[in-house]
Amino acid sequence: MPLENIPWKWTDKRELAAKLVAEDALPDKEIALQVGVSQPTIYTWRIKPEFMARVDQYVNEYRARIRRSGIAVIENRVARLQDIE
């Protein structure tokens, strides 16, 4: 059966992988180690529209949090940098 015809089912590992991919802080090899799957499995999941839709959802949530925190506003970033000095 072709890969695209296999029904997608969410698991804790897939959910964690989607979050880690969305955070974009680790290479796929490290994500695979943390999730407990092989690196080719991460590649396989990345081609599934359901997986990438969840990744996009997390990315959008992270962006919204940044906007709400005020750090996205340049004046707030400059003010915070001035406080550090």
C-alpha positions as CSV (number, residue, x, y, z in Angstrom):
1,M,0.0,0.0,0.0
2,P,1.5,3.4,-0.9
3,L,2.5,5.6,2.0
4,E,0.0,8.3,1.2
5,N,-2.9,5.8,1.4
6,I,-2.1,4.7,5.0
7,P,-4.5,6.3,7.4
8,W,-2.9,8.8,9.8
9,K,-3.4,8.1,13.5
10,W,-2.1,10.5,16.2
11,T,0.1,9.1,18.9
12,D,2.1,10.7,21.8
13,K,5.3,10.2,19.8
14,R,3.8,11.9,16.7
15,E,2.5,14.7,18.8
16,L,5.8,15.3,20.4
17,A,7.6,15.2,17.1
18,A,5.2,17.8,15.6
19,K,6.0,20.1,18.5
20,L,9.7,19.6,18.2
21,V,9.6,20.2,14.4
22,A,7.6,23.3,15.0
23,E,10.1,24.6,17.5
24,D,12.8,24.3,14.8
25,A,15.6,24.1,17.4
26,L,16.8,20.5,16.7
27,P,17.8,18.6,13.7
28,D,15.6,15.7,12.6
29,K,18.2,13.2,13.9
30,E,17.9,14.7,17.5
31,I,14.1,14.8,17.2
32,A,14.1,11.2,16.3
33,L,16.2,10.3,19.3
34,Q,14.0,12.3,21.7
35,V,10.8,10.8,20.3
36,G,12.2,7.3,20.2
37,V,11.9,6.6,16.4
38,S,14.3,6.5,13.5
39,Q,15.3,9.5,11.5
40,P,13.6,8.0,8.3
41,T,10.4,7.8,10.4
42,I,10.6,11.6,11.0
43,Y,11.1,12.1,7.2
44,T,8.1,9.9,6.5
45,W,5.9,11.8,8.9
46,R,7.0,15.1,7.4
47,I,5.4,14.1,4.0
48,K,2.0,13.4,5.7
49,P,-0.3,16.5,5.3
50,E,-1.8,15.8,8.7
51,F,1.6,15.9,10.4
52,M,2.6,19.1,8.7
53,A,-0.8,20.7,9.4
54,R,-0.2,20.1,13.1
55,V,3.4,21.5,12.8
56,D,1.9,24.6,11.2
57,Q,-0.7,24.9,14.0
58,Y,2.1,24.8,16.6
59,V,4.1,27.4,14.7
60,N,1.1,29.7,14.5
61,E,0.5,29.2,18.3
62,Y,4.1,30.1,19.0
63,R,3.9,33.2,16.9
64,A,0.7,34.3,18.5
65,R,2.3,33.9,22.0
66,I,5.2,36.1,20.9
67,R,2.9,38.8,19.6
68,R,0.9,38.7,22.9
69,S,4.0,38.9,25.0
70,G,4.9,42.2,23.3
71,I,8.4,41.2,22.3
72,A,7.3,41.3,18.6
73,V,7.0,45.1,19.0
74,I,10.3,46.7,18.3
75,E,9.9,49.4,20.9
76,N,9.5,46.7,23.6
77,R,12.6,44.8,22.4
78,V,14.7,48.0,22.5
79,A,13.4,48.9,25.9
80,R,14.3,45.4,27.2
81,L,17.7,45.7,25.7
82,Q,18.2,49.1,27.4
83,D,17.2,47.5,30.7
84,I,19.9,44.9,30.3
85,E,22.7,47.5,29.9
